[in-house]
Amino acid sequence: MDKTPNLSMPYLAAAQAQKHVTHNEALRSLDALVQISVRDRNLATPPAAPLDGDRYLVAANGADDWSGKDEEIAAFQDNAWMFYAPREGWLAWVADEDKLLVFDGAAWSEVSGSGGGSVNPAALVGVNATADATDRLSVSSPNTLFSHEGSDHRLKINKASAGDTASSLYQTGFSGRAEMGLAGDDDFHFKVSPNGASWKEAILIDKDTGNVTFPNTSLGGVGGGVNPSMLINGDFQINQRVFAGGALAAGAYGHDRWKAAAGGSDYTVGNYDVLLSSGALEQVVEPLLWGYEDLASTAVTISLENPTADLSVAFGSASGTITAGSGRRSVSLVTDAGDSGNLSLKLGLVAAASTFGRVKLELGAAATGWQALARDQELGLCQRYYQKSYPYNTAPGTSIYAGSSSIMAVSVNKTQPFNWHREMRAAPSFLFWAPQSGPASRLTRFSTASNSGIPIATSPSTTGLAYFFLASGFVANEIYIVHWTAEAEL
């Protein structure tokens, strides 16, 4: 072996002539390689006027005298370039950058912490703690300070895509108890857990609307919870038409605010469960009733309880599916830009008949819990669209006197004002019903049960009507009785 194994400096051979030449070559190598400090690492061609002893790391694609010397140390010695191939683990200081580099066997890279205290990049950093492959930055300290430089400071947590998570997790004994951030989507979530395994959504902020919902909070008020339902009679408990269940023709109403969609439907209600056997049910929603000009380009959620089979859902132009399962099941939709004005919610079957309960429509991308309105509040909302004079459990058109409105007629063509129970959405379609004989648009004389009634004329408005008796069959100073229905459905 005629060279040293690490720096490749020449040995002096026994009885060698011109020993000083070999010795000087070794000194030249030592001068170039010991305490390596290069002027630059970004040049691919030699500088125009190097000084004796200048050293450089040859950049990629070396040219001219440096051709084929990429990554090597180029030292200008005795007016010529000498080249030294680095070995793994060699260190070199770069003077123009004030950084320490290390050669890994293939390329030069910065040593973490070199040059001005920079740690870039560092695989693991532990401050009074041990970092690992998962927690690559670990800090154990009473406090951690992130302060401003200049005037501002922003802490950034970035994720790769919408379906990933970027959040702050709070733990007890390294078991999660609270989390906030973008958890699995781009809405902002606040979640809590008693054990680090099961989690409850406390607050949800919709990324599109800024709407705030409290999925597990019930504070009462219209619709229940903080997020009101925009459906009326979602639990099918108001039934002014006394619909007994069964088949409904398209457009026909059963329970208040619910009608059969195109193609008809067949459903029955037992307690709080609705069995939809065929077709679809529909309710037209008025955004203005809930304080919104329209619901175009809006995130909404439709939810219901314990569906036994999948249900199709459509709201405006958006559609989706609520899958079967226990508990509150939901689907979130975003309406189209053209979905302005009143919008229809349609609930239909996907394949098999389904039983479900307590349907809710709300703003936002998450379902909140159900809480019913007081019965008189729900009835008041229903009566905006449909009212009757019959007793609540009596179907319209039934020949029964009990609970009717009665009037005293004293002369022919007498005008009689009459007000609805509540103001209606629009001037209704109105019918008088003769209670003792049944025919529509007639009064019945109380003293003559078999009387088929006398005709009347009406002028309904949103708050009531004025009616008067036509001459045919009229008897002065008699009591006339009447029932009525008023409908202003959408």
C-alpha positions in Angstrom: 0.0 0.0 0.0 1.5 3.3 -1.1 -1.2 5.7 0.2 -2.9 6.4 3.5 -6.3 4.8 3.7 -8.4 7.9 4.6 -6.8 11.0 3.0 -4.9 9.0 0.3 -1.6 10.8 1.0 1.5 9.2 -0.5 3.9 7.2 1.7 7.7 7.7 1.5 9.2 4.5 0.1 12.4 2.9 1.3 15.4 4.2 -0.6 13.2 6.5 -2.6 14.8 9.3 -4.6 13.4 12.8 -4.5 11.7 12.1 -1.1 10.9 15.7 -0.7 8.5 15.6 -3.7 6.4 12.9 -2.1 6.6 14.6 1.2 5.4 17.9 -0.2 2.5 16.2 -2.0 1.3 14.8 1.3 1.7 18.2 2.9 -0.4 19.7 0.0 -3.1 17.2 0.6 -3.1 17.9 4.3 -3.3 21.6 3.6 -6.3 21.1 1.4 -8.2 18.6 3.6 -7.5 19.4 7.2 -10.0 21.9 8.7 -11.8 22.2 5.4 -13.3 25.6 4.7 -14.5 26.2 1.2 -15.3 29.6 -0.3 -18.4 28.4 -2.2 -20.5 25.3 -3.1 -22.6 26.7 -5.9 -20.1 27.1 -8.7 -20.0 24.6 -11.6 -17.0 26.4 -13.4 -13.8 27.6 -11.8 -13.6 31.2 -10.7 -11.7 33.6 -13.0 -9.0 34.6 -10.6 -8.6 32.1 -7.7 -6.0 32.7 -5.0 -3.5 30.1 -4.0 -5.1 27.8 -1.4 -8.7 28.6 -2.3 -11.0 25.7 -2.0 -14.5 25.0 -3.5 -17.1 22.3 -3.6 -17.8 21.6 -7.2 -21.5 22.0 -8.0 -23.5 19.7 -10.3 -22.6 19.6 -14.0 -19.0 20.8 -13.4 -17.4 22.3 -16.6 -14.1 23.4 -17.9 -11.3 22.4 -15.5 -14.0 21.1 -13.1 -15.7 18.8 -15.7 -16.5 15.4 -14.1 -15.6 16.6 -10.6 -19.1 17.1 -9.2 -19.2 17.1 -5.3 -15.4 17.0 -5.1 -13.2 19.4 -3.3 -11.3 21.6 -5.8 -8.2 23.2 -4.3 -6.1 25.8 -6.2 -2.5 24.9 -5.4 0.7 26.0 -7.1 -1.3 27.6 -9.9 -3.3 24.4 -10.7 -6.5 22.8 -9.6 -6.2 19.7 -7.4 -9.2 17.6 -6.7 -10.0 15.5 -3.7 -12.9 13.0 -3.7 -14.7 13.2 -0.3 -15.6 10.2 1.8 -18.7 9.6 3.9 -18.6 11.6 7.1 -16.3 14.4 5.9 -17.2 17.9 7.1 -16.7 21.2 5.3 -17.4 24.8 6.3 -19.0 27.0 3.6 -17.6 30.5 4.2 -20.1 32.5 2.1 -23.1 30.8 3.8 -21.6 30.3 7.3 -22.9 26.7 7.3 -21.3 23.3 8.1 -21.9 20.5 5.5 -21.5 16.8 5.8 -20.9 14.3 3.0 -23.2 11.3 3.2 -21.4 9.2 0.5 -23.4 10.7 -2.3 -23.9 14.4 -1.7 -23.2 17.3 0.7 -26.0 18.5 3.0 -26.3 20.9 5.9 -25.5 19.7 9.5 -28.5 20.4 11.7 -27.8 23.4 14.0 -24.9 24.7 12.0 -24.6 28.3 11.0 -26.4 30.8 13.1 -28.2 28.2 15.2 -30.3 26.9 12.3 -31.9 23.5 12.7 -33.0 22.8 9.1 -33.7 20.1 8.5 -33.6 18.0 11.6 -35.2 14.5 11.8 -35.9 14.7 15.5 -35.9 17.5 18.1 -36.4 17.0 21.8 -36.4 19.9 24.3 -36.1 18.3 27.8 -38.0 15.4 26.2 -37.4 12.5 23.8 -38.7 12.9 20.2 -39.7 9.9 18.2 -40.9 8.9 14.7 -44.4 10.1 15.5 -43.8 13.1 17.8 -40.7 14.5 16.0 -40.8 17.7 18.0 -41.2 17.0 21.7 -41.1 19.7 24.4 -41.4 19.2 28.2 -41.8 22.5 29.9 -44.2 24.4 32.2 -44.9 26.8 29.3 -44.1 27.1 25.6 -43.8 30.5 24.0 -44.4 31.4 20.4 -43.8 35.2 20.1 -44.0 37.7 17.2 -41.2 38.9 15.0 -42.1 42.5 14.0 -45.8 42.7 14.8 -47.6 39.4 14.0 -47.4 35.8 14.8 -49.5 33.0 13.2 -49.4 29.3 14.1 -50.1 27.1 11.1 -51.3 23.6 11.0 -51.6 22.2 7.4 -53.1 19.0 6.1 -52.8 17.3 2.7 -56.5 17.1 1.6 -60.0 17.8 2.9 -60.5 14.3 4.2 -57.4 14.5 6.4 -57.2 16.1 9.9 -55.5 19.3 11.1 -56.3 19.8 14.7 -55.2 20.6 18.3 -55.6 17.6 20.7 -55.8 18.1 24.5 -55.0 15.0 26.6 -55.0 13.8 30.2 -52.4 11.1 30.9 -51.8 11.0 27.1 -55.5 10.1 26.5 -57.5 12.5 24.4 -60.2 14.6 26.1 -60.8 17.5 23.7 -60.0 18.3 20.1 -60.6 21.3 17.8 -59.8 21.8 14.2 -60.5 20.4 10.8 -61.3 16.8 11.6 -61.9 14.7 8.5 -63.3 17.6 6.5 -63.0 21.4 6.1 -65.6 22.4 8.7 -64.3 23.5 12.1 -65.1 21.0 14.8 -65.0 21.1 18.6 -65.1 17.6 20.1 -64.8 16.1 23.6 -64.3 12.6 25.0 -64.5 11.0 28.4 -61.9 8.2 27.5 -60.1 9.1 24.4 -62.1 6.5 22.4 -65.7 7.8 22.1 -66.1 11.4 20.9 -69.0 13.8 21.0 -69.3 16.8 18.7 -69.9 19.9 20.8 -69.7 22.8 18.2 -69.6 22.7 14.4 -68.9 25.7 12.2 -69.8 25.2 8.6 -67.0 26.2 6.2 -69.4 27.5 3.5 -72.0 29.5 5.5 -70.2 30.2 8.8 -73.3 28.8 10.5 -72.7 27.5 14.0 -74.5 24.4 15.3 -74.4 22.6 18.6 -75.1 18.9 17.7 -75.5 17.7 21.3 -77.0 20.8 22.9 -80.7 21.3 23.4 -81.7 24.8 24.6 -85.4 24.7 23.6 -86.9 27.4 21.4 -88.4 27.1 17.9 -87.4 23.8 16.4 -85.5 22.5 19.5 -81.9 23.0 20.1 -79.9 25.9 18.8 -80.5 24.8 15.2 -84.3 25.0 14.5 -86.0 22.6 12.1 -87.4 24.2 9.0 -90.0 21.5 8.6 -93.4 21.8 10.2 -95.0 18.8 11.9 -91.9 16.7 11.4 -93.2 14.2 13.9 -96.6 13.8 12.2 -98.5 14.6 15.4 -100.8 17.3 13.9 -103.6 15.8 11.9 -106.4 18.3 11.3 -107.7 16.4 8.3 -108.0 13.3 10.4 -106.1 11.2 7.9 -106.4 7.6 8.9 -103.5 6.4 6.8 -103.3 4.5 3.5 -103.0 5.6 -0.1 -102.8 9.2 -1.1 -103.1 10.6 -4.7 -100.3 12.8 -5.9 -100.6 16.3 -4.3 -103.2 15.1 -1.7 -102.5 16.0 1.9 -102.5 13.6 4.8 -101.1 14.8 8.1 -100.6 18.5 8.2 -98.0 20.0 5.8 -97.3 16.5 4.3 -98.6 15.6 0.9 -98.0 12.8 -1.5 -95.3 13.5 -4.1 -95.7 12.8 -7.8 -96.8 9.3 -8.2 -98.7 9.2 -4.9 -97.8 7.5 -1.6 -99.0 5.1 1.0 -98.2 5.6 4.6 -99.5 5.2 8.1 -98.5 6.7 11.5 -98.4 4.9 14.8 -97.3 6.9 17.8 -94.2 8.7 16.6 -93.3 6.2 13.8 -94.2 6.6 10.2 -94.4 3.5 7.9 -93.9 4.6 4.3 -95.1 1.6 2.2 -94.8 3.2 -1.3 -94.1 6.4 -3.1 -92.8 9.5 -1.5 -93.9 12.3 0.9 -93.3 16.0 0.2 -93.3 19.2 2.2 -92.8 22.6 0.6 -90.5 24.9 2.7 -90.8 28.6 2.9 -87.3 30.1 3.6 -88.9 33.5 4.4 -90.9 32.0 7.3 -87.6 31.2 9.0 -86.0 34.5 8.2 -84.0 33.7 5.1 -84.5 35.3 1.7 -83.7 32.0 0.0 -81.6 28.8 0.5 -79.6 28.8 -2.8 -76.1 27.5 -2.5 -76.7 26.5 1.1 -75.5 23.5 3.2 -78.5 21.7 4.8 -78.9 18.5 6.7 -82.0 16.3 6.7 -82.2 13.8 9.6 -84.7 11.3 11.1 -84.8 8.6 13.6 -84.3 4.8 13.3 -85.0 4.2 9.5 -85.5 0.5 8.9 -84.6 0.8 5.2 -82.7 3.4 3.1 -84.6 6.5 2.2 -84.0 8.8 -0.8 -84.0 12.5 0.0 -84.3 15.5 -2.3 -84.3 19.2 -1.4 -84.5 21.6 -4.2 -82.1 20.3 -6.9 -79.9 18.4 -4.4 -80.4 14.8 -3.5 -78.9 12.0 -1.4 -79.7 9.0 0.7 -80.3 8.4 4.4 -79.1 4.9 5.2 -80.9 2.5 7.5 -79.7 2.3 11.1 -80.5 3.0 14.7 -80.5 6.5 16.2 -80.6 9.7 14.3 -79.5 9.2 10.7 -78.8 12.0 8.3 -77.6 13.2 4.9 -76.1 16.7 4.3 -76.7 18.4 0.9 -75.7 21.7 -0.7 -78.5 23.3 -2.7 -77.8 24.7 -6.2 -77.3 28.3 -7.0 -80.7 28.3 -8.7 -82.6 26.9 -5.8 -84.2 30.2 -4.8 -87.7 30.7 -3.4 -89.8 27.9 -1.9 -88.2 24.5 -2.0 -89.7 21.0 -1.8 -88.4 18.4 0.5 -89.1 14.9 -0.8 -88.7 11.7 1.2 -89.1 8.4 -0.6 -88.2 4.8 -0.7 -85.0 3.4 -2.2 -86.1 -0.2 -2.4 -88.0 -1.6 0.6 -90.7 0.0 2.8 -89.3 1.9 5.7 -90.3 3.0 9.2 -88.8 6.2 10.6 -89.6 9.0 12.9 -89.2 12.8 13.7 -88.0 14.3 10.4 -85.8 17.4 10.6 -84.4 19.9 8.1 -81.8 22.3 9.3 -79.0 24.6 8.1 -75.4 23.3 8.3 -73.5 20.1 7.6 -74.4 18.2 10.8 -77.6 16.9 12.3 -78.6 18.2 15.7 -80.9 16.5 18.2 -84.7 16.5 18.0 -86.9 18.5 20.4 -90.6 19.0 19.7 -92.4 22.3 19.9 -95.2 22.8 22.3 -98.4 21.4 20.6 -100.1 24.8 20.3 -96.9 26.3 18.6 -96.8 23.4 16.1 -100.6 23.7 15.5 -100.2 27.4 15.0 -97.6 26.8 12.3 -99.9 24.2 10.6 -102.8 26.6 10.7 -100.9 29.1 8.6 -101.7 26.7 5.7 -104.9 24.9 6.8 -107.6 25.6 9.4 -111.1 24.2 10.2 -114.0 24.8 12.6 -114.6 21.1 13.3 -113.4 19.6 16.6 -109.8 18.5 16.2 -110.6 14.8 15.9 -113.5 15.3 13.5 -112.9 15.0 9.8 -114.0 17.9 7.6 -117.3 17.4 5.9 -118.7 15.3 8.7 -122.4 16.1 9.6 -122.0 17.1 13.2 -123.2 20.2 15.0 -120.9 20.1 18.1 -118.3 22.9 18.1 -119.7 24.7 15.1 -119.7 28.5 14.7 -123.3 29.7 14.9 -124.8 33.0 13.7 -128.2 34.7 13.9 -129.5 35.9 10.6 -132.0 38.8 10.9 -132.4 39.8 7.3 -131.7 38.8 3.7 -128.2 39.7 2.3 -126.8 40.5 5.7 -123.0 40.7 5.7 -121.2 38.8 8.5 -117.5 39.2 9.2 -115.5 36.2 10.4 -111.8 35.9 11.4 -109.5 32.8 11.2 -107.9 31.3 14.3 -104.6 32.6 13.0 -103.5 34.6 10.0 -102.9 32.4 6.9 -100.1 32.4 4.4 -102.3 33.6 1.6 -106.0 34.1 0.9 -107.3 30.5 1.3 -109.5 28.3 -0.6 -112.6 28.3 1.6 -115.6 26.1 2.1 -118.6 26.3 4.3 -120.1 23.0 5.4 -123.6 22.5 6.6 -123.1 20.7 9.9 -126.4 18.9 10.1 -126.6 17.8 6.4 -123.1 17.9 5.1 -123.2 19.8 1.8 -120.5 22.4 1.1 -121.0 26.1 0.6 -124.2 26.2 2.6 -125.6 27.2 6.0 -128.0 24.9 7.9 -131.0 26.2 9.9 -130.7 25.0 13.4 -134.4 24.4 13.9 -134.7 22.1 10.8 -132.2 19.3 10.9 -133.3 18.0 7.5 -132.9 21.4 5.8 -130.2 21.1 3.1 -129.1 24.7 3.8 -129.1 28.0 2.0 -126.3 29.3 -0.3 -123.8 31.9 0.8 -121.2 34.0 -0.8 -117.7 34.7 0.6 -114.7 36.9 0.1 -111.8 35.2 2.0 -108.5 37.0 2.9 -105.4 36.0 4.9 -107.1 37.1 8.2 -110.8 36.2 7.7 -113.7 36.8 5.4 -117.0 38.6 5.0 -120.0 36.4 3.9 -123.6 37.1 3.2 -126.7 35.0 2.7 -128.5 34.7 -0.6 -132.3 35.0 -0.6 -133.1 31.5 -1.6 -134.6 29.5 1.3 -133.7 32.2 3.8 -135.9 32.5 7.0 -135.5 35.6 9.0 -134.8 35.6 12.7 -133.5 32.0 12.7 -130.2 30.6 14.0 -128.1 29.2 11.3 -125.1 27.0 12.0 -122.0 26.4 9.9 -118.6 24.6 9.8 -115.8 25.6 7.5 -112.4 24.7 6.2 -109.7 27.1 4.8 -106.7 25.9 2.9 -103.7 28.0 1.7 -101.2 25.1 1.1 -98.2 25.6 -1.2 
